Amino acid sequence: MDRLSNTVRPYAWGSTTAIPELLGTEPTGEPQAEMWLGAHPGAPSRLDRGAGEQALSSVIDAGPETELGADTVRKFGPRLPFLLKLLAAGSPLSLQVHPNLAQAREGYADEERRGVPIDAAHRNYKDANHKPELICALTPFDGLCGFRAPDEAAELLARLEVDSLKPYVDLLHAHPEEAALREVLTAVLGADPVDMAATVTEAAAAANRLGGDYTPYVSIAHHYPGDPGVIAAMLLNYVQLQPGEALFLGAGVPHAYLNGLGVEIMANSDNVLRCGLTPKHVDVPELLRIVRFEATEPGILRPEASPSGEELYDTPIDEFRLSRYALAPGAAPRDLTAATPQILLCTDGSPQANGLGLAPGGSVFVPAGEKTELSGTGTVFRATVVA
């Protein structure tokens, strides 16, 4: 078992206080958006086995079956299949979708064939993997997830009484669900930028007057004035998670995180197609090919408890498996030994993993098959795979 040192990424949308408060450190005044735990090449965790600090990715490369287990390597290849994060949103993230596995492989191969540089700003596919993800709230957490029913979206837009939104309202009423959502999103993202900026400004002013259900969109418009993503956001379900609740985001589901601190886990990929709320590249034709145009309920997940004390967030994904342990004072130690690799992350209290003390934000990597016992008091998230 190895204690991990992890990198905090300073993305502009990050909270300046949430991660420092959890870690018990002084804020720097700069955004601290994500702390990465894993072997992603962009910011691998580091560990020290007596010969100096080295990247977890290098350790795994040197002995994948020893670190990951034979079953994990056979199923996913010689790399850690997931990336675990602490995510702290102080302002909205980009409105985005992720491809499924077939789409990712096709898109990556196409861009490789066309010679698009891997670091090009207009590149869509950084790798050939899909990126399903799960976010579990540590604080009240706001987000957008999946399309509203077209009639509900039409009503939300209509009550703003903005003339330039009326064609979208008519489209949402006039077509079958998939066609309605596709046509409106296509029209919003393809509109003249100057005209759309004026529409967004007028819609934001109306939302500010109305308040209530429109409050989240006032904040979004404040951070992204004139962005067509403000109107696109109104097509989506607004979700408020309470601590311990989670959302699973599958392929093709448009979503955005707005505010709050959470534990996020995802398949090890960087593939993102953006719909708005960003200064970054938006590839509308490719986005429209990936988006699933269907109204969905957000489907808030709550953990399923087992007699072992493990509380599992059940998802249809094998690349990651997230659960937590809430250790009460005086509780018996929990046996976490598994044939798969694990990362354990403490978010509260002072538990011990094999006697190694963990403070909030502290984490360890557990190689496959290593005897692992969790004791003490606090909350620990467990990330592993289904092999």
N, C-alpha and C positions, 0 to 999 in steps of 0.2 A: 504494500500500500504506500502510495506516494502523496505527500502534501503538494498541492498545486499552487503555482503563482500564475495569475491570470491578467490579461491585458484589458484595460477599460478603453473603449472607443469613444472619441469626443465628437460624435455627430452633432450637427447644429440643432436637431430637434430634441436632444437629450435634456433631462432635468439637471439642474446644477446642484441639487441637494439630495435626491432620493437614494442614490447609491452610496454617497458618503455617509448618510445617516445610518444605512444598514451596516456598513463596514466599520462605523465608529471613527471615521476620519474627518478631517477638516475639509470643507468644500474649497475648491480651487478658484471658484468664480467662473470656470469654464463648464460647458455642458459635459456631462458624463452619461452617455446614452446606453452603452451595452458593455457588460463584462463577459468575455468569451471564455468558455470552459470546453476544451476539447483539443482536437488535432488539426483543425482547419488551417491550411497553409497561410491564410491571411493574418492570423494572430494565434498560433498554437500556445496552449498552456505549457508551462515549464516545470521541471522537477529536478531534484538532485539526488542521485543514488550513490553519492560519495566521491564522484569524480568531477564535480562542478555542475552547474545548471545546464540542462539541455532541453530541447523542445520535445514535448510528448510525441509529436509526429515522427521525430528521429528515433525515439525509443521504439515506437511501433514498427517503423521501417526495418529496424535492426532485428526484430524477432516477432513478426506478426502473429504467429500461432501461439507463442508464449504469452503475449500480451492480450490478444483478442480471443483466443481459443480456436480450435480447429473448425468448429461448427460455424462460428461467425465469419471466419476467413472463407470458408467454402461457400457461404451464402452471399456475402457482400464484398468479398475481395479483401486484400491486405490493408485495410484502412478502417479507422473508426467511423461507423456509418452515420453518426449523429453529431450535432453541435448543440451544446447547452449554453444558455445565456441568462444573465440578469438583464432585463430591459427596463429602462426608465424613461418614459416619454413625458417631456415637459411641454411639447407642442405636437401637432399632428404629423405622423409619418406619411409618406406618399401613399396615395390610393393605388393598389397594385393587385396583380394576380400572379400565380405560379403555374407553369406547365405541368402536364402529367409526364410520365417517364418516356412514352413514345414521342411526344411533342418535343421534349428536351433533347432526346437523342437526334431527332430529325433536324431541329433548329441548330444544334451545335455542329452537326456534320455539314449543314449548308453553309454556315458562316466560316467554318474551317476551309471548306472547298472554295469559297469566294475570297479567302485571304483576308478576312476582317481581323485586324489585330485584337488580341485577347483583352487588351486594356483600352480599346477604343471606346469613346463616350457613347457611340451609337450601337455598340455591340449588345445584343439581347441575351445571348447564351454563353455564360462563362464556363459551363461544364455540360456534361451529358446526363445530368441527374435531375430528378424531380425534387420539389421542395415543400412537401407537406409540413405543417407546423402546428404546434400547440402552445397556447399562452395560458398560464395559470396566474391569477391575480394574487399579489401579496398585499396590495392596498386596493381601495376602490379603483376600478380600471374601466375606462371608457373606450369604445371602439365602434367600428362599422364592419358589418359582416353579411355578405350575401344580399341579393336583390329583395326589395319589398315587393309585394303584389302590385302589379301595374296600377290598379285602381287606387291603392293607398298612396303610391308615389304621385299619381295625378292629383289627388286631393291635397297633398302637402304642397305641391307646386301651385295649384290653383289658388289656395288661400293667401298666397303672397300678392296676388293681384298685380302681377308684372306682365304687361302686354306681350313682351318678347318671349315669355315662357308659355303662352297659350298654345302655340303649335305643338309643343311637347306634350301638353296636357291632352290635346286632341288625339295625338298619336297613341298615347297610353290607353285611352278609352277605346280606340277604333280597331285595334288589331289583336290577334291572339297573343298570349303572354310572351312567347319567345320573340316574335316579330316586333312587338311593341318595345320591349326592353332593348333589343338590338338597334332598332331605328332611332330611338331617343339617344342612346349612348353614342351612336355614330354621329348623329346630328350635333350633339353637344361638343364632342371632341373635334369635329370637322368645321365648326362655325368660324366665321371671320374673327380673329383674335380681338380686334378693336370692338366689334359689336358684342362679343361675348363678355369682354371686360366690363362694358357698360351694363349688360344684363346682370352680371354677378354683383356689381356695385348696388344696383337698384334692389336686387333680391336680398342682399345682406342688410340694407337699410330697412326693408320691410320685415325681415326676420327679427331685427333688433326691436322694432316696434311691437311685434306680436309676442315675443318671448316664448316661454313654455317649451313646447316641442321643438321650437326653432333655435333654442339657446346654443346647442352644439354647433350649428352651422354659422352662427354669429362668430364664434371663436375660430372656426376653420377659416372663414372669410377674413378675419383679422390677421391671421398668420399668412394667408395666401390671397391677397387682394387681387380680384380680377381673374383668378385661375378658374378654368372651366371645371376643374375637379370639385369646386364648391357645389355646382349644380349636379354633377355626377354623384356626389356624396348623398344628395337628397333622394336618390334612387335606392339607397341601401338601408338595411336595418341598422338602427342605432342600438347599441348594446351597452349595458352597465353591469360589470362583474363585481361581485363582492369578494373579499379575500377568501381564497380556497376554491372559487369557481374558475372554470376554464372554458376556452373556445378551441375547437379544432378547425383548422383551415385546410381544406383539400384543394386539389388542382382545379383551376378555373374559377374559383370563388373570389370575387372582388372584395377587398377588405382594407382597412386602415386602422392603426392604433392611434388613439387621440391623446390619452393622458393616463398616467399611473405607473406603478412598479409591478413587475411580474417576473416569473420564471418562464422562459421560452425554450422549447426544444424543437429541433427541425432535422430533416434529412440534410446531409452535408452538401449543400449546394448554394450557389449565388444567383440562381436564375430568377429574375424579377422582371415582369413587364408592367410598366407604370401607366396609370390612367389619368393622373393629375396630382395636384398638391405637391408639386416638385419643380425645380428648375432643370432637372435631368431630362434625358432623351425620352420622348414618348413616341413609340412606333405604333400608330393607330391601326394599320392593317394587320400587323402581327398580333396586337392585343385583341382585336376583334375575332381572330382565329382561335384564340386560347380561352376567352371568357365563356363560361357556361351561363347562357341567358335563361335562367329559370329562377322564379321566386322561391326562397327557402326560409325556413325558420332558423334563427341562429344556432339553436341546439346547445344551450349552456350545459357544460359537463360538471358533475360533482363527483368526488372520488368515491369509489366502491371499496368499503372496508372488508378485510379478511381476518380470520382468527389469528393470523400471524402478526397483526398490527399494521400491515401494509395497506395503504389507501391508494388504489390504482385509478389513474385517469385512462379509461379504456378507449383506444383508437384503432382504426383498421390498418395500421401501419406497422411493418416489422422493423424498419430502420431505427425506430426509437420506441421506448417504453418508459413512461414517466409515472412515478409514484411518490408518496411521501410517508414519513413516519412522524407522528406526534407523540413524543416520549414524555410521559407524565412522571413526576417525582416518585421514586420507589418502584417503577415498572421494571419487569424482568428484561434482561438484555435481549435484543432481537438478532437472530441469525440471518445474515444477508448473503451468505456464500452462494455463488452462482457460477455456472460454466461460461458465462458471458462477461465482457468487460463492463465496469461500472464507474460512474462518477457520482460522488456523494457531495451535496451542497447543503451547508447549514444556513438557515434563514432566521433562526431564533434560538436563544438559550445557549447552553454550553454542553452539548453532547460529546461523546467520545466514540471514535471508530478504531477498534482494536487498541483502545487506551490512548489514542492520539486525540488531544483536545481540539474541538472545532468551535470557533466563534462565528457569529453571523457573517456570511460572506466567505467563510473558510470552506475549502473543498479538498477532496482527495480523489486520486485515480486508483482503482482496484483492478489489477490484472485478472483475467479469467481464471476461475478455479481457486483463487486465494481465499482462505478462511477469513470471514469477515463478521465482526460482531459490533452491533450498535448499542450503546448504553448511555446513561445519564439522562439529562432533561433538555428538551428543545424540539425543534422541527428540522427534519432533514429530508431533502428531495433526493430521490434515487433515479438516475438515468442509466438505462441499459438498452439492450436490443432483444428482439424475439428471434432466436436462432433455431 
